[in-house]
Each structure stands twice: as C-alpha cells, then as structure tokens.
Amino acid sequence: MLPDKERKVLRILAAYTYKHKRFPSMWELWRKTGSREADLVRTLKALVDKGFIEWDQASHHTSRIIKEWEDGVMVKHQKDSRALEPWEMASF
C-alpha cells in the first residue's frame, strides 16, 4: 500500500495526464500538492522505484504513468439510491 503522499501525487498525475494529455511540470505539481520541490522529487523517485511511473527529471515529455492504481485496491461504487428527496415529491 502506498503512503498518502505518494498516492496523492499518483492520483494527481493520472487525472492531470488524462485531462491535459501530458505530464505536469514541477511547478504544476507544486501548485496542486503544496509540497516543496525536494519532497516532490523524493516522492516521484519512490513512485519510479515501485514501478508506477517512468519519470525523467530532465524532460517531462518522456515521462509516463505505468499503473494508475495500487494492486488490490477496490474502488467503492456509489449505491444507486431510488429514494426521492422532499423537494422532488412536490412535482408529482
């Protein structure tokens, strides 16, 4: 299981890469996490060592995500609620 900081950075990387089709810069990561650059570099190196990302410190263009999620982690789906809210009942 990943520590909180590594999991947070991995989720930010996955969401950012999905939305913008590129790896975020260090400035963008700093802005989204609030961590210092040295902490971010340490976290990114830990994610590389654990096989979640490929990261080249000199060039972010060659960096990519290998695995977005941890192994064995289940995503909880929201239950389908059929209960009507009080304000929805007034329209009947």
Residue frames as a rotation matrix with the C-alpha (Angstrom) as fourth column:
MET 1
0.580 0.814 0.000 0.00
0.814 -0.580 0.000 0.00
0.000 0.000 -1.000 0.00
LEU 2
-0.177 -0.644 0.745 1.31
0.614 -0.663 -0.428 3.42
0.769 0.382 0.512 -0.92
PRO 3
-0.586 -0.046 -0.809 1.83
0.712 -0.507 -0.486 6.15
-0.388 -0.861 0.330 1.67
ASP 4
0.377 0.879 -0.293 -0.63
0.638 -0.476 -0.605 9.04
-0.671 0.041 -0.740 1.49
LYS 5
0.145 -0.376 -0.915 1.74
-0.385 -0.874 0.298 11.49
-0.911 0.309 -0.271 -0.20
GLU 6
-0.865 -0.500 0.050 2.68
-0.181 0.402 0.897 9.01
-0.468 0.767 -0.438 -2.95
ARG 7
-0.400 0.805 0.437 -0.95
0.846 0.508 -0.161 8.04
-0.352 0.305 -0.885 -3.51
LYS 8
0.436 0.556 -0.707 -1.95
0.301 -0.831 -0.468 11.71
-0.848 -0.009 -0.530 -3.72
VAL 9
-0.240 -0.614 -0.752 0.76
-0.584 -0.527 0.617 12.51
-0.775 0.587 -0.232 -6.27
LEU 10
-0.913 -0.081 0.401 -0.11
0.211 0.747 0.631 9.41
-0.350 0.660 -0.664 -8.32
ARG 11
0.002 0.987 0.159 -3.80
0.872 0.076 -0.483 10.38
-0.489 0.139 -0.861 -8.45
ILE 12
0.398 0.064 -0.915 -2.88
-0.142 -0.981 -0.130 13.95
-0.906 0.181 -0.381 -9.43
LEU 13
-0.640 -0.715 -0.282 -0.59
-0.437 0.036 0.899 12.65
-0.633 0.698 -0.336 -12.18
ALA 14
-0.722 0.411 0.556 -3.25
0.607 0.762 0.225 10.29
-0.331 0.500 -0.800 -13.51
ALA 15
0.333 0.920 -0.205 -6.00
0.710 -0.388 -0.587 12.92
-0.620 0.050 -0.783 -13.52
TYR 16
0.230 -0.317 -0.920 -3.77
-0.341 -0.912 0.229 15.62
-0.911 0.261 -0.318 -15.00
THR 17
-0.807 -0.590 0.017 -2.42
-0.229 0.340 0.912 13.34
-0.544 0.732 -0.409 -17.72
TYR 18
-0.420 0.744 0.520 -5.92
0.824 0.553 -0.125 12.17
-0.380 0.376 -0.845 -18.62
LYS 19
0.533 0.722 -0.440 -7.27
0.516 -0.690 -0.507 15.72
-0.670 0.043 -0.741 -18.86
HIS 20
0.576 -0.356 -0.736 -4.33
-0.478 -0.877 0.051 17.53
-0.664 0.322 -0.675 -20.47
LYS 21
0.986 -0.141 0.085 -2.69
0.159 0.682 -0.714 14.65
0.043 0.717 0.695 -22.39
ARG 22
0.198 -0.971 0.134 0.73
-0.070 -0.150 -0.986 15.46
0.978 0.186 -0.098 -20.96
PHE 23
0.077 -0.299 -0.951 2.73
0.926 0.375 -0.043 15.06
0.369 -0.877 0.306 -17.76
PRO 24
0.946 0.313 0.081 2.52
0.263 -0.891 0.371 18.08
0.188 -0.330 -0.925 -15.41
SER 25
0.109 -0.922 0.372 5.53
-0.006 -0.375 -0.927 20.29
0.994 0.099 -0.046 -14.83
MET 26
-0.504 -0.370 -0.780 7.17
0.756 0.249 -0.606 20.55
0.419 -0.895 0.155 -11.42
TRP 27
-0.964 0.188 0.189 5.54
-0.241 -0.918 -0.314 23.95
0.114 -0.348 0.930 -10.94
GLU 28
-0.136 0.975 -0.177 2.09
-0.661 0.044 0.749 22.49
0.738 0.219 0.638 -11.66
LEU 29
0.084 0.098 -0.992 2.73
0.463 0.877 0.126 19.60
0.882 -0.470 0.028 -9.25
TRP 30
-0.842 -0.437 -0.317 3.95
0.490 -0.373 -0.788 22.01
0.226 -0.819 0.528 -6.59
ARG 31
-0.751 0.604 0.266 0.82
-0.584 -0.796 0.156 24.11
0.306 -0.038 0.951 -7.04
LYS 32
0.136 0.883 -0.449 -1.52
-0.484 0.455 0.748 21.13
0.865 0.116 0.489 -6.76
THR 33
0.234 -0.097 -0.967 0.21
0.578 0.814 0.058 19.37
0.782 -0.573 0.247 -3.85
GLY 34
0.854 0.021 0.520 1.64
-0.317 -0.771 0.552 22.24
0.413 -0.636 -0.652 -1.83
SER 35
0.779 -0.626 -0.035 4.83
0.490 0.573 0.657 20.22
-0.391 -0.529 0.753 -1.28
ARG 36
0.357 -0.762 -0.541 8.36
-0.557 -0.638 0.532 21.53
-0.750 0.111 -0.652 -1.68
GLU 37
0.529 -0.190 -0.827 10.30
-0.803 0.205 -0.560 20.57
0.276 0.960 -0.044 -4.80
ALA 38
-0.591 -0.806 0.027 12.68
-0.759 0.545 -0.358 18.32
0.274 -0.232 -0.934 -2.85
ASP 39
-0.436 0.527 0.730 9.71
-0.410 0.606 -0.682 16.41
-0.801 -0.596 -0.048 -1.39
LEU 40
0.630 0.690 -0.356 8.12
-0.603 0.147 -0.784 16.10
-0.489 0.709 0.509 -4.82
VAL 41
0.096 -0.691 -0.716 11.34
-0.872 0.289 -0.396 14.74
0.481 0.662 -0.575 -6.34
ARG 42
-0.796 -0.378 0.473 11.64
-0.588 0.668 -0.455 12.23
-0.144 -0.641 -0.754 -3.49
THR 43
-0.019 0.891 0.453 8.01
-0.391 0.410 -0.824 11.15
-0.920 -0.193 0.341 -3.99
LEU 44
0.664 0.244 -0.706 8.39
-0.740 0.086 -0.667 10.83
-0.103 0.966 0.238 -7.76
LYS 45
-0.342 -0.860 -0.380 11.56
-0.830 0.466 -0.307 8.75
0.441 0.210 -0.873 -7.32
ALA 46
-0.674 0.174 0.718 9.69
-0.441 0.685 -0.580 6.47
-0.593 -0.708 -0.384 -4.90
LEU 47
0.456 0.890 0.000 6.92
-0.465 0.238 -0.853 6.01
-0.759 0.388 0.523 -7.48
VAL 48
0.348 -0.446 -0.825 9.55
-0.871 0.171 -0.460 5.15
0.346 0.879 -0.329 -10.10
ASP 49
-0.693 -0.693 0.197 11.18
-0.710 0.610 -0.351 2.62
0.124 -0.383 -0.915 -7.77
LYS 50
-0.456 0.608 0.650 7.82
-0.269 0.602 -0.752 0.98
-0.848 -0.518 -0.111 -7.08
GLY 51
-0.872 -0.024 0.488 7.00
0.410 0.510 0.756 0.76
-0.267 0.860 -0.435 -10.81
PHE 52
0.103 0.977 -0.189 4.07
0.645 -0.210 -0.735 3.18
-0.757 -0.046 -0.652 -11.00
ILE 53
0.917 0.164 -0.363 5.62
-0.121 -0.753 -0.647 5.77
-0.380 0.637 -0.671 -13.33
GLU 54
0.125 -0.906 0.406 8.53
0.992 0.119 -0.039 6.34
-0.012 0.407 0.913 -15.69
TRP 55
0.952 0.212 -0.219 9.97
0.244 -0.961 0.130 9.76
-0.182 -0.177 -0.967 -14.95
ASP 56
0.011 -0.939 0.342 12.89
0.933 -0.113 -0.340 11.64
0.358 0.323 0.876 -16.42
GLN 57
0.222 0.073 -0.972 13.79
0.740 -0.662 0.119 14.60
-0.635 -0.746 -0.200 -14.24
ALA 58
-0.727 -0.594 -0.344 15.35
0.222 -0.678 0.701 16.49
-0.649 0.433 0.625 -17.16
SER 59
-0.862 0.429 -0.269 12.45
-0.424 -0.322 0.847 16.05
0.277 0.844 0.459 -19.57
HIS 60
-0.487 0.768 0.416 8.83
-0.379 0.243 -0.893 15.68
-0.786 -0.593 0.172 -18.52
HIS 61
0.086 0.542 -0.836 7.86
-0.991 -0.044 -0.130 14.92
-0.107 0.839 0.533 -22.15
THR 62
-0.374 -0.296 -0.879 9.24
-0.504 0.860 -0.075 11.40
0.778 0.416 -0.471 -21.93
SER 63
-0.907 0.078 0.414 7.57
-0.367 0.336 -0.867 10.67
-0.207 -0.939 -0.276 -18.57
ARG 64
-0.268 0.867 -0.420 4.52
-0.534 0.229 0.814 8.42
0.802 0.442 0.402 -18.41
ILE 65
-0.061 0.375 0.925 2.28
-0.953 0.255 -0.166 6.56
-0.298 -0.891 0.341 -16.00
ILE 66
-0.820 -0.243 -0.518 2.61
-0.395 0.895 0.205 2.76
0.414 0.373 -0.830 -15.94
LYS 67
-0.423 0.709 -0.564 -0.04
0.771 0.608 0.187 1.92
0.476 -0.356 -0.804 -13.30
GLU 68
-0.290 0.398 0.870 -2.69
-0.227 -0.912 0.341 4.36
0.930 -0.098 0.355 -12.09
TRP 69
0.611 0.623 0.488 -3.89
-0.660 0.061 0.748 2.31
0.436 -0.780 0.449 -9.12
GLU 70
-0.416 -0.670 0.614 -2.38
-0.893 0.429 -0.136 0.19
-0.172 -0.605 -0.777 -6.41
ASP 71
-0.565 0.192 -0.803 -2.78
-0.218 0.903 0.370 -3.57
0.796 0.384 -0.468 -6.68
GLY 72
-0.596 0.370 -0.713 -5.63
0.702 0.671 -0.239 -4.96
0.390 -0.643 -0.660 -4.63
VAL 73
-0.861 0.333 -0.384 -7.37
-0.011 -0.768 -0.641 -1.64
-0.508 -0.548 0.665 -4.04
MET 74
-0.371 0.829 0.419 -11.08
0.928 0.328 0.175 -1.79
0.008 0.454 -0.891 -4.74
VAL 75
-0.947 0.180 0.264 -12.89
-0.134 -0.974 0.184 1.32
0.291 0.139 0.947 -5.90
LYS 76
-0.617 0.778 -0.118 -16.13
0.497 0.268 -0.825 1.74
-0.611 -0.568 -0.552 -3.98
HIS 77
-0.741 0.468 0.482 -19.05
0.361 -0.327 0.873 2.43
0.566 0.821 0.073 -6.28
GLN 78
-0.811 0.527 0.255 -21.86
-0.572 -0.619 -0.538 4.66
-0.126 -0.582 0.803 -5.12
LYS 79
-0.670 0.669 0.323 -25.10
0.526 0.734 -0.429 2.92
-0.524 -0.118 -0.844 -4.35
ASP 80
-0.774 0.507 0.379 -27.97
0.171 -0.409 0.897 3.65
0.609 0.759 0.230 -6.70
SER 81
-0.826 0.479 -0.297 -30.40
0.245 -0.170 -0.955 5.49
-0.508 -0.861 0.023 -4.49
ARG 82
-0.609 0.696 0.381 -34.01
0.544 0.017 0.839 5.45
0.577 0.718 -0.388 -5.63
ALA 83
-0.118 0.570 -0.813 -35.32
0.925 -0.234 -0.298 7.44
-0.360 -0.788 -0.500 -2.68
LEU 84
0.211 0.288 0.934 -36.99
0.662 -0.745 0.080 10.69
0.719 0.601 -0.348 -3.59
GLU 85
-0.854 -0.465 -0.234 -35.86
0.504 -0.625 -0.596 13.88
0.131 -0.627 0.768 -1.96
PRO 86
-0.248 0.827 -0.505 -38.61
0.667 -0.232 -0.708 16.01
-0.703 -0.513 -0.494 -0.34
TRP 87
-0.240 0.140 -0.961 -38.36
-0.411 -0.911 -0.030 18.75
-0.880 0.387 0.276 -2.98
GLU 88
-0.941 -0.092 -0.326 -38.70
-0.336 0.366 0.868 16.19
0.040 0.926 -0.375 -5.79
MET 89
-0.688 0.726 0.000 -42.00
0.693 0.658 -0.296 14.90
-0.215 -0.203 -0.955 -4.38
ALA 90
-0.255 0.604 -0.755 -43.67
0.045 -0.772 -0.634 18.29
-0.966 -0.195 0.170 -4.85
SER 91
-0.653 -0.050 -0.756 -43.55
-0.695 -0.357 0.624 17.93
-0.301 0.933 0.198 -8.64
PHE 92
-0.952 0.302 0.056 -45.87
0.304 0.901 0.311 14.86
0.044 0.313 -0.949 -8.64
